[in-house]
Amino acid sequence: MVMRKQSCGMERRCITGVPELVRSLPSEERALFDRMFRVTRRSGRLILPGGMEKGRRIISHAPQGWQQIVRITNLVTGESTLFNEERARRPFETRSDAGVRASIEETRGDAFCHPEESTPLDLFGRVRGRHALTASNMAKYDHLHGVIIFDEHDPLVWEEGRIEDYLNVGMGWFMKAREQDPEARYPLFLWNCLWRAGASIVHGHAQVLLSVEPYSAVESLEKVRSSYNMKFGHEYETDLIDAHRALGLAMKRKNVEILAYLTPVKEKEAMILSRDYSSLAGAIAYVLHAYRDLGVQSFNLAILMPPLGEEGIFTVRLVDRGEPGIRSSDIGAMELYARTSVVAGDPFRLMEALKV
Ligand SMILES: [Zn+2]
């Protein structure tokens, strides 16, 4: 393995400096980090033939054609991410921000702008809040699947009061859905914002599901918690927060922890951890404000929740899906089949934006 000296240091931390950062931790913190994460850094090299001026510009800050690739693996969950900042400098065909705004405006007046007349109801009717109401999903993922339709067409919503209302409406829907099928007790809250994130309708909306079997991510998280606790006698999430805090990648806001996650599924992934559903709205709004400042427009959000009626940890994951005007997908065979995500952004920069 060949290594290069790092340009970042203790003053400005960066993902390529994580091996040194971990080595500099006090022994207890380092032991905790090492049992949760494996970090490697290797250099990729290339030779540019003459005339590749465009390529030369892409790697201009990396002398002699070096590219540093850091791989971080969460040894507990098996999640693994390759970080290469060079990838962020690749040229893309993009649509202007004005083009994205125009696309949002030209769909104004859609079915979700008139939900009472234009969307189906669940068997139990609609759940209504101050800023949203529910509809039954027209083409369901699963047998209990609702849509939370926001009262604002523009899906880029950041206000805490609105988000709190969407979450309350979601909880109201879970309760009604459980009355419809008492065997269903695993809730899932999803928010796909804009087409890059998989939303087929531009109008602001979130989705709610209540299942009889837990979805895979919820089931595997439950297994992770129990095996981690058996092996180390600690709660997985408590140690996950401490490992991130040791590197400066965790922050606390009221009773909620926000992490710039070390093994993100894609760009700028933030993880919010709380024991209390009602505290989530403030933290989600906080992350979305940081996202807005970073220029994020399209994102996925999921809330992994304990079964209805049980205590537990709520895990919110949010990820940037890239510029809405970019034609190429941010997810390819690496993410789908190698289950190792390729990420350009640096979690330390996300934490800087969160702490502003
Ligand atoms: Zn609309």
Residues whose N, C-alpha, C, O or C-beta is under 5 A from the ligand:
A	BS01	ZN	T107 R108 G109 D110 F112 C113 H153 H203
